[in-house]
Amino acid sequence: MPQMTTKKYKTNPNKPSAIFVDSLYGGGSHFMVCGYCGREHYCPDSYVVLNDDDPDHPYENYLTDVLAAKEKDPDGIVIHYDDDYVRAKDLNGMAFVIDCPCNGLYIYEQFIWQDKDSIRNYLKNRIDLELKQAEEQKTINVLKGI
């Protein structure tokens, strides 16, 4: 199915595979912006845990502000009510929020898999080159007594 675009945000019904997502490094927080589409993701339940004893940032104000933002931009605000935190994975210098409607990681997974032979060839050649350079540096170090 082709990627769709709302007024402001990309949406893709195709999700990346679990094996691809699990292969990437990432993290989580009570708030994250998807680096691919720009949607803001909030997790009110983790905010309660993180800020339960903080009188300067009460949960009620946080939730009210999030709901008001969602009312103004319903497609741009995603609320993860029952999650412990908003999860994201890092790729290409961006944080891709998991369960974001853009499913931005799907496009990268398709690219990598479709061009896996070229990527595999590049990695082999690059590793061989770096191994050669490391061996040359080791020889230089031995000759210099390092």
C-alpha positions as CSV (number, residue, x, y, z in Angstrom):
1,M,0.0,0.0,0.0
2,P,1.4,3.4,-0.9
3,Q,2.5,5.9,1.8
4,M,-0.2,8.5,2.5
5,T,0.3,12.0,3.7
6,T,-2.1,14.0,5.8
7,K,-2.2,17.7,5.8
8,K,1.1,17.7,7.7
9,Y,2.2,14.2,8.6
10,K,3.2,11.1,6.7
11,T,1.2,7.9,7.4
12,N,2.1,4.4,6.3
13,P,0.0,1.4,7.2
14,N,3.0,-0.9,6.7
15,K,4.9,-1.6,9.9
16,P,8.6,-2.6,10.1
17,S,9.2,-6.2,11.1
18,A,9.9,-7.1,14.7
19,I,13.3,-8.5,13.8
20,F,14.3,-5.2,12.2
21,V,13.1,-3.1,15.1
22,D,14.7,-5.4,17.7
23,S,18.0,-5.1,15.8
24,L,18.3,-1.4,16.4
25,Y,19.4,0.6,19.4
26,G,16.9,2.9,21.1
27,G,15.4,4.2,24.2
28,G,12.2,5.6,25.7
29,S,10.8,8.6,27.6
30,H,7.4,10.1,28.6
31,F,7.7,12.4,25.6
32,M,9.4,12.0,22.2
33,V,9.2,13.6,18.8
34,C,9.3,11.2,15.9
35,G,12.4,12.2,13.9
36,Y,10.9,10.9,10.7
37,C,7.5,12.7,10.6
38,G,7.5,15.2,13.5
39,R,4.6,13.8,15.5
40,E,4.7,14.4,19.2
41,H,4.3,11.3,21.4
42,Y,3.2,11.5,25.0
43,C,3.0,8.8,27.6
44,P,0.9,10.1,30.6
45,D,1.4,6.9,32.6
46,S,5.1,7.2,32.7
47,Y,4.9,10.9,33.5
48,V,3.0,10.0,36.6
49,V,5.7,7.7,37.7
50,L,8.5,10.2,36.8
51,N,6.9,13.3,38.4
52,D,4.5,11.9,41.0
53,D,6.2,13.8,43.8
54,D,7.0,17.0,41.9
55,P,4.6,19.8,42.9
56,D,5.9,22.1,40.2
57,H,4.8,19.7,37.4
58,P,1.6,18.0,38.5
59,Y,0.2,15.2,36.3
60,E,-3.2,17.0,36.0
61,N,-1.6,20.0,34.3
62,Y,0.5,17.7,32.0
63,L,-2.5,15.7,30.9
64,T,-4.6,18.8,30.4
65,D,-1.9,20.4,28.2
66,V,-1.4,17.2,26.2
67,L,-5.2,16.9,25.6
68,A,-5.4,20.5,24.6
69,A,-2.5,20.1,22.1
70,K,-4.2,16.9,20.7
71,E,-7.4,18.9,20.2
72,K,-5.5,21.6,18.2
73,D,-3.5,19.0,16.2
74,P,-5.3,15.6,16.3
75,D,-3.0,14.0,13.8
76,G,0.2,15.4,15.2
77,I,-0.2,14.4,18.8
78,V,-0.2,10.7,19.7
79,I,-1.0,9.7,23.3
80,H,0.3,6.3,24.5
81,Y,-2.0,5.9,27.5
82,D,-1.2,2.4,28.7
83,D,2.4,2.2,27.9
84,D,5.3,2.5,30.4
85,Y,7.1,4.9,28.0
86,V,7.2,6.0,24.4
87,R,9.7,3.8,22.6
88,A,12.0,4.9,19.8
89,K,14.8,3.3,17.8
90,D,17.7,5.2,16.3
91,L,18.7,5.0,12.7
92,N,20.3,7.4,10.2
93,G,20.7,10.0,13.0
94,M,17.0,10.0,13.8
95,A,14.8,8.7,16.6
96,F,11.9,6.7,15.0
97,V,9.0,6.4,17.5
98,I,7.7,2.8,17.6
99,D,4.0,2.6,16.9
100,C,4.0,6.0,15.2
101,P,1.5,6.2,12.3
102,C,4.3,7.1,9.9
103,N,6.0,3.7,10.3
104,G,9.2,5.4,9.0
105,L,11.4,2.4,9.8
106,Y,9.5,0.3,7.3
107,I,11.0,2.3,4.4
108,Y,14.6,1.8,5.7
109,E,14.0,-1.9,6.3
110,Q,12.7,-2.3,2.7
111,F,15.7,-0.4,1.4
112,I,18.2,-2.5,3.3
113,W,16.6,-5.8,2.4
114,Q,16.1,-5.0,-1.2
115,D,19.7,-3.9,-1.6
116,K,21.2,-6.5,0.8
117,D,23.6,-7.9,-1.7
118,S,25.1,-4.5,-2.4
119,I,25.2,-3.6,1.3
120,R,26.8,-7.0,2.1
121,N,29.4,-6.4,-0.6
122,Y,30.1,-2.9,0.7
123,L,30.5,-4.1,4.3
124,K,32.9,-6.9,3.2
125,N,35.0,-4.5,1.2
126,R,35.0,-1.9,3.9
127,I,35.9,-4.5,6.6
128,D,38.7,-5.9,4.5
129,L,40.1,-2.3,3.9
130,E,40.0,-1.5,7.6
131,L,41.6,-4.8,8.5
132,K,44.4,-4.1,6.0
133,Q,44.9,-0.6,7.5
134,A,44.9,-1.9,11.0
135,E,47.5,-4.5,10.1
136,E,49.7,-1.8,8.4
137,Q,49.4,0.3,11.6
138,K,50.3,-2.6,13.7
139,T,53.5,-3.2,11.6
140,I,54.4,0.5,11.9
141,N,53.9,0.4,15.7
142,V,56.1,-2.7,16.0
143,L,58.9,-1.1,13.9
144,K,58.7,2.0,16.1
145,G,58.8,-0.1,19.2
146,I,55.4,0.9,20.3
